[in-house]
Amino acid sequence: MDPDLALQLATLIRRQRWAALATLGPDGPEASHVAYAIEGAFDGVLLHLSQLAAHTKQLLADPRASLAIGEPDDGRADPQTLARVTLSGMVEPLARETEDYLAAQARYLARLPESAQLFGFGDFRLFRLRPQRARLVGGFARARTFDAGALQAAGALRLP
């Protein structure tokens, strides 16, 4: 594994909180933006979603999903040199009032404390995306696909 790309991957995923979630709808792929929090060494990505949203209904019907995370646009001349990663895998809803749910909720709120009020709304559910692979484009001519093991190894790296 290229250590520079692995560190770039880990940094990009851990420093952002907003991503595009791609789901499969009845008419094909759809994307929407969601907040997220990371678990462990990229073992899971937590999503807190309203059951009223189309993407949540789609995930409940078909758990395959991707999460696209990008480096913020800084106004550079060529935005194609911005780093981006797509995490792909399966999404599972977490059962409320379990130890797993409460631990995931605490992790999510530690990362996104302003979302605390949403946990009081009955239509919101906590989901976990289990990434099976990641496709990193670290800038022009810097791309790599990480399988689940390589992704978790990158997730275990300490950020500078």
C-alpha positions as a Markdown table, in Angstrom:
| # | Residue | x | y | z |
|---|---|---|---|---|
| 1 | Met | 0.0 | 0.0 | 0.0 |
| 2 | Asp | 1.3 | 3.4 | -0.9 |
| 3 | Pro | 1.6 | 5.1 | 2.5 |
| 4 | Asp | 1.0 | 8.6 | 1.1 |
| 5 | Leu | -2.2 | 7.6 | -0.6 |
| 6 | Ala | -3.4 | 5.7 | 2.5 |
| 7 | Leu | -2.7 | 8.8 | 4.6 |
| 8 | Gln | -4.5 | 11.0 | 2.1 |
| 9 | Leu | -7.5 | 8.6 | 2.2 |
| 10 | Ala | -7.6 | 8.6 | 6.0 |
| 11 | Thr | -7.3 | 12.4 | 6.2 |
| 12 | Leu | -10.0 | 13.0 | 3.6 |
| 13 | Ile | -12.5 | 10.7 | 5.3 |
| 14 | Arg | -11.8 | 11.8 | 8.9 |
| 15 | Arg | -11.8 | 15.6 | 8.2 |
| 16 | Gln | -15.0 | 15.9 | 6.4 |
| 17 | Arg | -18.6 | 15.5 | 7.8 |
| 18 | Trp | -20.7 | 15.9 | 4.7 |
| 19 | Ala | -21.0 | 13.6 | 1.7 |
| 20 | Ala | -23.1 | 12.5 | -1.2 |
| 21 | Leu | -25.0 | 9.3 | -0.5 |
| 22 | Ala | -25.9 | 7.3 | -3.7 |
| 23 | Thr | -28.8 | 4.8 | -3.4 |
| 24 | Leu | -30.8 | 2.7 | -5.9 |
| 25 | Gly | -34.2 | 4.1 | -6.5 |
| 26 | Pro | -37.0 | 2.6 | -8.7 |
| 27 | Asp | -35.8 | 4.6 | -11.7 |
| 28 | Gly | -32.1 | 4.1 | -11.1 |
| 29 | Pro | -29.3 | 5.7 | -9.0 |
| 30 | Glu | -30.1 | 8.8 | -7.0 |
| 31 | Ala | -27.8 | 10.9 | -4.8 |
| 32 | Ser | -28.4 | 13.2 | -1.8 |
| 33 | His | -26.2 | 14.8 | 0.7 |
| 34 | Val | -25.9 | 13.6 | 4.3 |
| 35 | Ala | -23.8 | 14.1 | 7.4 |
| 36 | Tyr | -21.7 | 11.2 | 8.6 |
| 37 | Ala | -19.5 | 10.0 | 11.4 |
| 38 | Ile | -16.8 | 7.3 | 11.2 |
| 39 | Glu | -16.5 | 4.3 | 13.5 |
| 40 | Gly | -13.1 | 2.9 | 14.4 |
| 41 | Ala | -10.7 | 2.1 | 11.6 |
| 42 | Phe | -13.3 | 2.7 | 9.0 |
| 43 | Asp | -15.3 | -0.3 | 10.2 |
| 44 | Gly | -18.5 | 1.6 | 9.7 |
| 45 | Val | -19.9 | 5.0 | 8.6 |
| 46 | Leu | -22.8 | 6.2 | 10.7 |
| 47 | Leu | -25.7 | 8.0 | 9.0 |
| 48 | His | -28.7 | 9.4 | 10.8 |
| 49 | Leu | -31.5 | 9.6 | 8.3 |
| 50 | Ser | -35.2 | 10.5 | 8.2 |
| 51 | Gln | -37.5 | 7.6 | 7.2 |
| 52 | Leu | -39.5 | 10.3 | 5.2 |
| 53 | Ala | -36.5 | 10.8 | 2.9 |
| 54 | Ala | -36.4 | 8.9 | -0.4 |
| 55 | His | -32.9 | 7.7 | 0.2 |
| 56 | Thr | -33.9 | 6.1 | 3.5 |
| 57 | Lys | -36.8 | 4.2 | 1.8 |
| 58 | Gln | -34.4 | 3.1 | -0.9 |
| 59 | Leu | -31.8 | 1.8 | 1.6 |
| 60 | Leu | -34.5 | -0.2 | 3.4 |
| 61 | Ala | -35.5 | -1.7 | 0.0 |
| 62 | Asp | -31.9 | -2.3 | -1.3 |
| 63 | Pro | -29.0 | -1.8 | 1.2 |
| 64 | Arg | -26.3 | -1.3 | -1.5 |
| 65 | Ala | -25.0 | 2.3 | -1.3 |
| 66 | Ser | -22.0 | 4.5 | -1.9 |
| 67 | Leu | -20.8 | 7.6 | -0.1 |
| 68 | Ala | -18.8 | 10.1 | -2.1 |
| 69 | Ile | -16.6 | 12.4 | 0.1 |
| 70 | Gly | -14.7 | 15.3 | -1.5 |
| 71 | Glu | -12.1 | 17.8 | -0.6 |
| 72 | Pro | -13.7 | 21.2 | -0.3 |
| 73 | Asp | -13.4 | 23.4 | -3.5 |
| 74 | Asp | -10.7 | 25.9 | -2.7 |
| 75 | Gly | -11.1 | 27.9 | -5.9 |
| 76 | Arg | -8.0 | 26.3 | -7.6 |
| 77 | Ala | -7.9 | 26.6 | -11.4 |
| 78 | Asp | -8.5 | 22.9 | -12.0 |
| 79 | Pro | -11.1 | 21.3 | -9.6 |
| 80 | Gln | -10.3 | 17.9 | -11.0 |
| 81 | Thr | -7.1 | 18.0 | -8.9 |
| 82 | Leu | -9.2 | 18.0 | -5.7 |
| 83 | Ala | -9.1 | 14.7 | -3.7 |
| 84 | Arg | -12.2 | 12.6 | -3.5 |
| 85 | Val | -13.1 | 9.1 | -2.4 |
| 86 | Thr | -16.1 | 6.9 | -2.8 |
| 87 | Leu | -16.9 | 4.3 | -0.1 |
| 88 | Ser | -19.1 | 1.5 | -1.3 |
| 89 | Gly | -20.8 | -1.2 | 0.7 |
| 90 | Met | -24.0 | -2.3 | 2.4 |
| 91 | Val | -26.1 | -0.3 | 4.8 |
| 92 | Glu | -27.9 | -1.7 | 7.8 |
| 93 | Pro | -30.3 | 0.0 | 10.2 |
| 94 | Leu | -29.4 | -0.2 | 13.9 |
| 95 | Ala | -32.0 | -1.4 | 16.3 |
| 96 | Arg | -32.9 | 1.3 | 18.8 |
| 97 | Glu | -32.2 | 0.9 | 22.5 |
| 98 | Thr | -29.4 | -1.7 | 22.0 |
| 99 | Glu | -25.9 | -1.2 | 23.3 |
| 100 | Asp | -24.7 | -1.0 | 19.7 |
| 101 | Tyr | -27.2 | 1.7 | 18.9 |
| 102 | Leu | -26.3 | 3.7 | 22.1 |
| 103 | Ala | -22.6 | 3.5 | 21.3 |
| 104 | Ala | -23.1 | 4.5 | 17.7 |
| 105 | Gln | -25.4 | 7.4 | 18.8 |
| 106 | Ala | -22.7 | 8.6 | 21.2 |
| 107 | Arg | -20.1 | 8.5 | 18.5 |
| 108 | Tyr | -22.4 | 10.3 | 16.0 |
| 109 | Leu | -23.2 | 13.0 | 18.5 |
| 110 | Ala | -19.5 | 13.5 | 19.5 |
| 111 | Arg | -18.9 | 14.3 | 15.8 |
| 112 | Leu | -22.1 | 16.2 | 15.1 |
| 113 | Pro | -23.4 | 17.5 | 18.4 |
| 114 | Glu | -25.9 | 19.9 | 16.7 |
| 115 | Ser | -27.9 | 16.9 | 15.5 |
| 116 | Ala | -28.9 | 15.9 | 19.1 |
| 117 | Gln | -32.4 | 17.2 | 18.6 |
| 118 | Leu | -33.0 | 14.9 | 15.6 |
| 119 | Phe | -32.6 | 11.9 | 17.9 |
| 120 | Gly | -35.9 | 12.9 | 19.5 |
| 121 | Phe | -37.8 | 12.7 | 16.2 |
| 122 | Gly | -39.5 | 9.4 | 15.7 |
| 123 | Asp | -38.9 | 9.3 | 12.0 |
| 124 | Phe | -35.1 | 9.4 | 12.2 |
| 125 | Arg | -33.1 | 6.1 | 12.2 |
| 126 | Leu | -29.4 | 5.4 | 12.7 |
| 127 | Phe | -27.7 | 3.4 | 9.9 |
| 128 | Arg | -24.3 | 1.9 | 9.5 |
| 129 | Leu | -22.6 | 1.7 | 6.1 |
| 130 | Arg | -20.1 | -1.1 | 6.1 |
| 131 | Pro | -17.5 | -0.2 | 3.5 |
| 132 | Gln | -16.4 | -3.1 | 1.3 |
| 133 | Arg | -14.1 | -0.9 | -0.9 |
| 134 | Ala | -13.0 | 2.6 | -1.4 |
| 135 | Arg | -11.9 | 4.3 | -4.6 |
| 136 | Leu | -9.6 | 7.3 | -4.0 |
| 137 | Val | -8.7 | 9.8 | -6.6 |
| 138 | Gly | -6.0 | 11.8 | -4.8 |
| 139 | Gly | -5.6 | 14.4 | -7.6 |
| 140 | Phe | -4.5 | 14.1 | -11.2 |
| 141 | Ala | -3.1 | 10.7 | -12.0 |
| 142 | Arg | -3.3 | 9.5 | -8.3 |
| 143 | Ala | -6.0 | 6.9 | -8.1 |
| 144 | Arg | -6.3 | 3.6 | -6.2 |
| 145 | Thr | -8.9 | 1.2 | -5.1 |
| 146 | Phe | -8.7 | -0.1 | -1.5 |
| 147 | Asp | -10.4 | -3.3 | -0.5 |
| 148 | Ala | -11.9 | -3.6 | 3.0 |
| 149 | Gly | -8.7 | -4.7 | 4.5 |
| 150 | Ala | -6.6 | -1.9 | 3.0 |
| 151 | Leu | -9.3 | 0.6 | 3.9 |
| 152 | Gln | -9.2 | -0.5 | 7.5 |
| 153 | Ala | -5.4 | -0.4 | 7.5 |
| 154 | Ala | -5.6 | 3.2 | 6.3 |
| 155 | Gly | -8.3 | 3.9 | 8.9 |
| 156 | Ala | -5.9 | 2.8 | 11.6 |
| 157 | Leu | -3.3 | 5.4 | 10.6 |
| 158 | Arg | -2.7 | 8.4 | 12.9 |
| 159 | Leu | -3.3 | 11.7 | 11.3 |
| 160 | Pro | -0.7 | 14.4 | 11.5 |
